[in-house]
């Protein structure tokens, strides 16, 4: 009928400095965890798609790596990937952590083509920082992924900016990421939480074997580090640290797949992998 509103479908890029809360917000929007989130900055490496379907609309969210100035080739590549995702999006969300200073990352991302909506994240902390020139933006909103605050208001604010078009994915579709990649990310999440400060940023996870039945899943995976000296840090005395990491990763993987998981982890040196674009792409980070 001509009086019915048009169906809307569009791409929304989640942008911001490292640890601004992009992954946590994506999980809150979807009502399910698909993106890993830790207290450490620069956890997200690839552009992860999350699909939210509502009556009359489908929102395609892209969780992007944190944007920040850096001279490291790997970090530069991640920041460039975030900007490419922004250019391809219909709407850009600039996430700004409550209480943080409006600094170079925010100034750079605020220059992106409109519409740009600013989202103050982690607003449950009850601290706030003024957004310079709020009239420049299509809106300024507050959310707390932890408390579930502001999520519906954000979805409502996005809908008018989406172009008219049919849904691109089935109603129950959440992400196009392969299960092997999601499993590798769960393992990497545990590594980020448990390992010493310098190691997680030089660590990658590669799933080498995947055998699944109705009742169980068997996974072999490698934890890749850049230097031999980092292997001992990951393994720990008598293999204790690797064992602890493996037990927690296995628990999270069982939650992910809903069945018994047998996980075999090994540590391997892959020298300078962050400086080799082809290798980075093989691991799914570019």
C-alpha positions as CSV (number, residue, x, y, z in Angstrom):
1,X,0.0,0.0,0.0
2,X,1.3,3.5,-0.8
3,X,0.6,4.7,2.7
4,X,3.0,2.3,4.3
5,X,6.4,3.6,5.3
6,X,9.3,2.5,3.2
7,X,11.6,-0.2,4.5
8,X,15.0,1.2,5.4
9,X,18.4,-0.6,5.3
10,X,21.8,1.0,5.8
11,X,25.3,0.7,7.1
12,X,26.4,2.3,10.4
13,X,30.1,2.6,11.2
14,X,31.1,2.5,14.9
15,X,34.1,4.8,15.2
16,X,36.2,6.2,18.0
17,X,39.6,6.0,19.7
18,X,40.7,2.7,21.2
19,X,38.7,1.5,24.2
20,X,35.8,4.0,23.5
21,X,33.3,1.2,23.9
22,X,32.6,0.3,20.3
23,X,32.5,-3.5,20.7
24,X,30.5,-3.3,23.9
25,X,28.0,-1.1,22.3
26,X,27.6,-3.4,19.3
27,X,27.0,-6.3,21.6
28,X,24.4,-4.3,23.5
29,X,22.6,-3.3,20.3
30,X,22.4,-6.9,19.1
31,X,21.6,-8.3,22.5
32,X,24.2,-10.9,22.0
33,X,28.0,-11.0,22.2
34,X,29.7,-11.3,18.8
35,X,32.6,-8.8,19.3
36,X,35.3,-9.3,22.0
37,X,35.7,-6.5,24.5
38,X,38.4,-6.0,27.1
39,X,39.6,-3.2,29.3
40,X,42.7,-2.9,27.1
41,X,42.8,-0.5,24.2
42,X,43.1,-1.7,20.6
43,X,41.4,-5.1,21.2
44,X,39.4,-4.9,17.9
45,X,41.4,-5.5,14.8
46,X,39.0,-6.3,11.9
47,X,35.8,-4.7,10.8
48,X,33.1,-7.0,12.3
49,X,29.6,-6.9,10.8
50,X,26.6,-7.0,13.2
51,X,23.1,-7.1,11.8
52,X,20.1,-5.7,13.7
53,X,16.7,-6.3,12.2
54,X,13.6,-4.3,13.3
55,X,10.1,-4.0,11.9
56,X,10.6,-1.9,8.8
57,X,14.4,-1.6,9.0
58,X,17.7,-3.4,9.0
59,X,20.8,-1.8,10.5
60,X,24.2,-3.1,9.4
61,X,26.7,-2.1,12.1
62,X,30.5,-2.2,11.4
63,X,32.6,-2.4,14.6
64,X,36.0,-0.9,13.6
65,X,39.5,-0.8,15.1
66,X,40.2,2.2,17.4
67,X,41.5,5.2,15.5
68,X,44.6,6.9,16.9
69,X,47.8,8.5,15.5
70,X,50.6,6.0,15.3
71,X,53.8,5.3,13.4
72,X,53.6,1.5,13.7
73,X,52.6,0.0,10.3
74,X,50.1,-2.4,11.9
75,X,48.3,0.3,13.8
76,X,48.3,2.6,10.8
77,X,46.7,-0.2,8.7
78,X,44.0,-0.7,11.4
79,X,43.2,3.1,11.5
80,X,43.1,3.2,7.7
81,X,40.6,0.3,7.8
82,X,38.4,2.2,10.2
83,X,38.4,5.2,7.9
84,X,37.5,3.1,4.9
85,X,34.6,1.7,6.8
86,X,33.5,5.2,7.7
87,X,33.6,6.3,4.0
88,X,31.4,3.3,3.0
89,X,28.8,3.9,5.7
90,X,25.5,5.6,5.4
91,X,25.8,6.9,9.0
92,X,28.8,7.4,11.2
93,X,28.7,7.0,15.0
94,X,31.5,8.8,16.8
95,X,31.9,7.2,20.2
96,X,33.2,9.4,22.9
97,X,33.9,7.9,26.3
98,X,32.3,9.8,29.3
99,X,34.9,11.9,31.1
100,X,37.5,11.7,28.3
101,X,39.0,14.8,26.7
102,X,37.9,15.8,23.2
103,X,41.2,15.3,21.5
104,X,42.9,14.5,18.1
105,X,40.9,11.2,17.4
106,X,37.6,13.0,18.0
107,X,38.6,16.1,16.0
108,X,39.7,13.9,13.1
109,X,36.6,11.7,13.1
110,X,34.3,14.7,13.5
111,X,35.5,15.9,10.0
112,X,34.0,12.9,8.3
113,X,31.1,13.4,5.9
114,X,27.7,13.8,7.5
115,X,25.6,12.4,9.0
116,X,27.7,11.9,12.1
117,X,26.1,11.2,15.4
118,X,28.1,11.5,18.6
119,X,27.5,8.9,21.2
120,X,28.8,9.5,24.8
121,X,29.5,5.9,26.0
122,X,29.9,4.6,29.5
123,X,27.4,7.2,30.8
124,X,26.8,5.1,33.9
125,X,30.0,6.6,35.3
126,X,28.1,9.9,35.9
127,X,30.9,12.0,34.4
128,X,30.6,14.1,31.3
129,X,32.6,16.2,28.9
130,X,31.1,18.8,26.6
131,X,31.1,18.1,22.9
132,X,32.5,21.1,21.0
133,X,30.1,22.5,18.4
134,X,27.3,20.0,18.9
135,X,25.3,21.7,16.2
136,X,27.7,20.2,13.6
137,X,26.3,16.7,14.3
138,X,23.1,14.9,13.5
139,X,22.7,14.3,17.2
140,X,24.4,13.8,20.5
141,X,23.3,10.8,22.6
142,X,24.3,9.0,25.7
143,X,24.6,5.2,26.2
144,X,25.7,2.7,28.7
145,X,26.3,-0.8,27.3
146,X,26.8,-2.1,30.8
147,X,23.4,-0.9,32.0
148,X,21.6,-1.1,28.7
149,X,20.9,2.7,28.9
150,X,20.1,4.7,25.7
151,X,20.2,1.7,23.4
152,X,16.7,2.0,22.0
153,X,17.0,5.8,21.8
154,X,20.1,5.4,19.7
155,X,18.4,2.9,17.3
156,X,15.5,5.4,17.0
157,X,17.9,8.2,16.2
158,X,19.6,6.2,13.5
159,X,16.5,5.1,11.6
160,X,15.7,8.4,9.8
161,X,19.2,8.5,8.4
162,X,19.1,5.1,6.7
163,X,18.3,5.0,3.0
164,X,15.2,3.2,1.7
165,X,15.8,-0.3,0.6
166,X,15.1,-4.0,1.3
167,X,16.7,-6.1,4.0
168,X,20.0,-7.6,2.8
169,X,20.0,-10.5,5.4
170,X,17.5,-12.9,6.9
171,X,15.7,-11.7,10.0
172,X,17.6,-13.9,12.4
173,X,21.1,-13.2,10.9
174,X,23.6,-11.6,13.3
175,X,27.0,-11.6,11.6
176,X,28.8,-12.8,8.5
177,X,32.0,-13.7,10.5
178,X,32.9,-17.4,10.2
179,X,32.6,-19.4,13.4
180,X,36.3,-20.2,13.2
181,X,37.1,-16.5,13.3
182,X,34.7,-15.9,16.2
183,X,36.4,-18.8,18.1
184,X,39.9,-17.4,17.5
185,X,38.7,-14.0,18.8
186,X,37.4,-15.6,22.0
187,X,40.8,-17.1,22.6
188,X,42.5,-13.8,21.9
189,X,40.1,-12.1,24.3
190,X,41.3,-14.3,27.1
191,X,44.9,-13.7,26.1
192,X,44.3,-9.9,26.3
193,X,42.9,-10.3,29.8
194,X,45.5,-12.6,31.2
195,X,48.9,-11.8,29.6
196,X,51.3,-9.0,30.5
197,X,51.0,-5.6,29.1
198,X,53.2,-5.8,26.1
199,X,52.4,-9.3,24.8
200,X,48.8,-9.2,23.7
201,X,49.5,-6.6,21.1
202,X,52.0,-8.9,19.4
203,X,49.8,-11.9,19.7
204,X,47.5,-13.5,17.1
205,X,45.4,-16.6,17.2
206,X,45.2,-19.1,14.3
207,X,42.8,-22.0,14.3
208,X,44.5,-24.9,12.6
209,X,42.0,-27.7,13.1
210,X,38.2,-27.8,13.5
211,X,36.3,-31.0,14.0
212,X,32.7,-30.7,15.0
213,X,29.9,-33.2,15.7
214,X,26.4,-32.8,17.2
215,X,27.8,-33.3,20.7
216,X,31.3,-31.7,20.7
217,X,33.8,-29.5,19.0
218,X,37.6,-30.2,18.8
219,X,39.8,-27.2,18.1
220,X,43.5,-26.9,17.6
221,X,44.9,-23.4,17.7
222,X,48.2,-21.6,17.7
223,X,49.0,-18.5,19.7
224,X,51.4,-16.6,17.5
225,X,54.0,-14.2,19.0
226,X,56.5,-12.1,17.2
227,X,59.6,-13.0,19.3
228,X,61.0,-16.1,20.9
229,X,61.3,-14.2,24.2
230,X,57.5,-13.8,24.3
231,X,56.9,-17.6,24.1
232,X,58.0,-18.0,27.7
233,X,55.7,-15.3,28.9
234,X,52.7,-16.9,27.3
235,X,53.5,-20.5,28.4
236,X,54.5,-19.5,32.0
237,X,56.4,-21.6,34.5
238,X,55.7,-25.3,33.9
239,X,53.0,-24.3,31.3
240,X,50.8,-22.9,34.1
241,X,49.9,-19.7,32.4
242,X,49.0,-21.4,29.1
243,X,47.0,-24.0,31.0
244,X,45.0,-21.3,32.8
245,X,44.4,-19.4,29.5
246,X,43.3,-22.6,27.8
247,X,40.8,-23.5,30.5
248,X,39.1,-20.1,30.4
249,X,39.1,-20.0,26.6
250,X,37.5,-23.5,26.5
251,X,34.8,-22.3,28.8
252,X,34.0,-19.3,26.6
253,X,34.1,-21.4,23.5
254,X,31.6,-23.8,25.0
255,X,29.3,-20.8,25.7
256,X,29.7,-19.7,22.1
257,X,28.9,-23.0,20.4
258,X,26.6,-24.5,23.0
259,X,28.4,-27.9,23.2
260,X,31.4,-29.6,24.8
261,X,34.7,-28.1,23.5
262,X,38.1,-29.8,23.5
263,X,40.8,-27.2,23.0
264,X,44.4,-27.8,22.2
265,X,46.6,-24.7,22.3
266,X,50.2,-24.3,21.2
267,X,52.5,-21.3,21.1
268,X,54.6,-20.5,18.1
269,X,56.9,-17.7,17.0
270,X,55.8,-16.0,13.8
271,X,58.5,-13.3,13.5
272,X,57.3,-9.9,12.6
273,X,53.8,-10.9,11.6
274,X,52.4,-7.5,12.3
275,X,54.8,-6.0,9.7
276,X,53.7,-8.4,7.0
277,X,50.4,-7.3,5.4
278,X,49.8,-10.6,3.6
279,X,50.1,-12.5,6.9
280,X,47.9,-10.0,8.7
281,X,45.2,-10.6,6.0
282,X,45.6,-14.3,6.3
283,X,44.8,-14.0,10.0
284,X,41.6,-12.0,9.2
285,X,42.7,-8.6,10.7
286,X,42.8,-6.7,7.4
